[in-house]
């Protein structure tokens, strides 16, 4: 009889333990906090590819944005680009070169109304150029641009134009101070 009581106690306590484990495994004792930060983060950027007739241009520009509210957004971006042009022996004016561009930017966006996006972007790029011509000097330099822009926004896509207030006529990165853009944010 003693063995039966002992066996019943072991079975009883085992069942209670298993039932408790099942109950607690179904209930999360630590409430999950909603991470508000990631709800306000968006990503975007650009990809580029152009090839043909001895010319190659590959670029990538990912960007991350943080929306403080519906009006104000800040972001950071990274830019990388490779451009190569082969020298054409049949064209005397053709010059072969290779160029790499790496850099980053800080971006501020303001939406005074939902459809309008105003922007300010400070961009710093390191440019390296190598020429196949002995008369042209290979060089490496930094290029700083400060773009002020405006665009029309429809949901996550903005079409607009930005103006580089630091543009110089002999700028080797941007041929003109006005630059059109399409900004897509996810």
Helices and strands as residue ranges (DSSP letters): H 2-26, H 36-39, E 41-52, E 55-67, E 72-85, E 97-110, E 116-131, E 139-154, E 157-164, E 178-184
